Amino acid sequence: MSGGSGYQHRKLRVSSSGISTEFDTISVKNHGFSNGDIVEYSTTGDVISGLSTSNRYSILKLDSDRFRLVDVGIAGTVTTDLTRSKYRKLNSVGTGYQIFKY
């Protein structure tokens, strides 16, 4: 039985300095995400206002160091905002580390 191949596991821990409420972006040097990757969001502190740890998010890649998040619902299957590239507004930077796991 094979475990499969071609899978990646990526877990980014972002401090508040990497969150921009002005541009609604998350900045991590060489984040490695691709456009459309689905990530789970969690935190070691307070949640970023505008995000939920219950929902999944699709990556809207701006460049190799910055991305935005599009809400795709709890199961990651709601494509309404994804089709329109409607990214989430980040109303705070949260506290602790903000974690994005692929």
Phi, psi and chi 1 to 4 in degrees:
 res  aa     phi    psi   chi1   chi2   chi3   chi4
   1 MET       -  130.0 -173.0  175.1 -138.0      -
   2 SER  -100.5  143.6  172.6      -      -      -
   3 GLY   -80.2   -3.7      -      -      -      -
   4 GLY    92.2  174.9      -      -      -      -
   5 SER  -147.9  170.6   63.9      -      -      -
   6 GLY    80.5    7.8      -      -      -      -
   7 TYR   -93.0  149.4  -63.3  102.0      -      -
   8 GLN  -127.1  150.1  -69.8 -174.9  -20.1      -
   9 HIS  -125.1  122.4  175.0   75.6      -      -
  10 ARG  -134.7  133.0 -179.0  168.2  -74.3  109.2
  11 LYS  -135.7  112.5 -176.7  176.2  178.8  178.7
  12 LEU  -103.9  132.8  -62.3  179.6      -      -
  13 ARG  -109.1  120.4  -68.5  169.4   50.1  106.2
  14 VAL  -118.0  129.3 -176.8      -      -      -
  15 SER   -82.4  169.5   68.1      -      -      -
  16 SER   -59.8  -25.6   59.6      -      -      -
  17 SER   -68.0  -17.4   63.7      -      -      -
  18 GLY   -91.5    1.7      -      -      -      -
  19 ILE  -106.6  126.4  -48.3  -63.8      -      -
  20 SER  -112.9  113.4  170.0      -      -      -
  21 THR   -78.3  -22.2   55.9      -      -      -
  22 GLU   -70.0  -41.6 -178.4  178.6    0.9      -
  23 PHE  -109.2   -0.4  -61.3  107.1      -      -
  24 ASP    56.7   43.2  -58.8  -46.0      -      -
  25 THR  -122.0  157.3   56.8      -      -      -
  26 ILE  -116.1  128.4  -66.9  121.8      -      -
  27 SER  -114.9  124.1  -61.6      -      -      -
  28 VAL  -144.9  122.7  178.3      -      -      -
  29 LYS   -56.2  125.5 -175.9   94.7  170.8  135.4
  30 ASN    50.5   55.2  -63.2  -42.2      -      -
  31 HIS   -59.8  -28.7   57.8   69.7      -      -
  32 GLY    80.9   -0.6      -      -      -      -
  33 PHE   -79.7  153.7  -72.3  132.8      -      -
  34 SER  -110.9  157.8  -62.9      -      -      -
  35 ASN   -55.6  130.3 -130.0   16.5      -      -
  36 GLY    91.3   -9.9      -      -      -      -
  37 ASP   -57.6  139.8  -76.0  -10.4      -      -
  38 ILE   -99.6  127.4  -55.5  -65.8      -      -
  39 VAL  -123.6  153.9  -64.2      -      -      -
  40 GLU   -97.6  145.0  -66.1  176.7    7.0      -
  41 TYR  -115.4  135.7  166.3   62.9      -      -
  42 SER  -148.4  177.3   60.5      -      -      -
  43 THR  -151.4  156.5 -179.0      -      -      -
  44 THR   -94.5   -2.6   62.5      -      -      -
  45 GLY  -137.9 -128.8      -      -      -      -
  46 ASP   -87.7  141.0  -68.1  -33.5      -      -
  47 VAL   -66.3  147.4  172.3      -      -      -
  48 ILE   -66.1  125.6  -64.7  171.1      -      -
  49 SER   -64.6  123.9  178.1      -      -      -
  50 GLY   115.2  -15.8      -      -      -      -
  51 LEU  -115.9  165.1  -61.0 -177.1      -      -
  52 SER  -136.4  138.9  167.5      -      -      -
  53 THR   -75.8   -7.8   56.9      -      -      -
  54 SER   -84.0  -27.6  -61.5      -      -      -
  55 ASN   -94.2  161.8  -70.2    3.5      -      -
  56 ARG  -102.9  158.4  -57.2 -125.1  172.4  152.0
  57 TYR  -133.0  142.6  -64.1   92.0      -      -
  58 SER   -95.8  140.6  177.2      -      -      -
  59 ILE   -77.8  130.5  -63.4  -67.1      -      -
  60 LEU  -110.8   93.0 -173.4   58.6      -      -
  61 LYS   -74.1  124.0 -179.3  179.1  174.7 -179.2
  62 LEU   -91.7  -42.9  -59.3  174.9      -      -
  63 ASP  -163.7 -172.6   56.3   39.7      -      -
  64 SER   -70.1   -9.8   61.3      -      -      -
  65 ASP  -117.2   -8.7  -59.9  -31.4      -      -
  66 ARG  -139.4  143.9  -63.8  175.4  -53.3  130.6
  67 PHE  -148.2  163.9   61.0   92.0      -      -
  68 ARG  -118.8  167.7  -70.7 -177.0  170.9  139.0
  69 LEU  -119.1  134.9  -62.4  169.3      -      -
  70 VAL  -113.8  126.0  177.0      -      -      -
  71 ASP   -69.3  123.2 -171.5  -13.8      -      -
  72 VAL  -119.0   19.6  -69.3      -      -      -
  73 GLY    82.4  179.1      -      -      -      -
  74 ILE   -63.1  -42.2  -67.3  171.7      -      -
  75 ALA   -92.6   -4.3      -      -      -      -
  76 GLY    78.6   23.2      -      -      -      -
  77 THR  -116.4   -2.2   57.9      -      -      -
  78 VAL   -84.4  112.5  179.3      -      -      -
  79 THR  -104.1    3.4   59.3      -      -      -
  80 THR   -56.0  -54.0  -51.6      -      -      -
  81 ASP   -70.6  -30.9  -71.9  -13.5      -      -
  82 LEU   -64.4  -44.1 -171.3   57.3      -      -
  83 THR   -60.0  -34.7  -48.2      -      -      -
  84 ARG   -94.4    1.7  -65.8 -177.4  -91.1  161.2
  85 SER    52.7   38.6  -65.1      -      -      -
  86 LYS   -85.4   99.0 -177.4 -178.0  174.3 -167.7
  87 TYR   -83.8  160.7   56.3   85.9      -      -
  88 ARG   -76.8  139.8  -62.2  -60.8  -60.0  176.6
  89 LYS   -81.2  128.6  173.7  103.5  179.3   93.0
  90 LEU   -97.8  110.2  -53.5  178.8      -      -
  91 ASN   -93.6   -8.5  -61.3  -49.9      -      -
  92 SER  -154.4  169.9   73.8      -      -      -
  93 VAL   -97.5   -4.7  -62.8      -      -      -
  94 GLY    70.6 -175.6      -      -      -      -
  95 THR  -131.1  162.4   62.1      -      -      -
  96 GLY    70.2 -157.7      -      -      -      -
  97 TYR   -93.8  140.3  -75.7  102.7      -      -
  98 GLN   -99.5  126.3  -51.9  -56.3  -46.4      -
  99 ILE  -114.8  130.0  -59.0  164.5      -      -
 100 PHE  -121.9  116.4  -57.7   92.8      -      -
 101 LYS  -119.4  130.3 -175.2  169.7   66.2  170.6
 102 TYR  -109.4      -  172.8   74.8      -      -
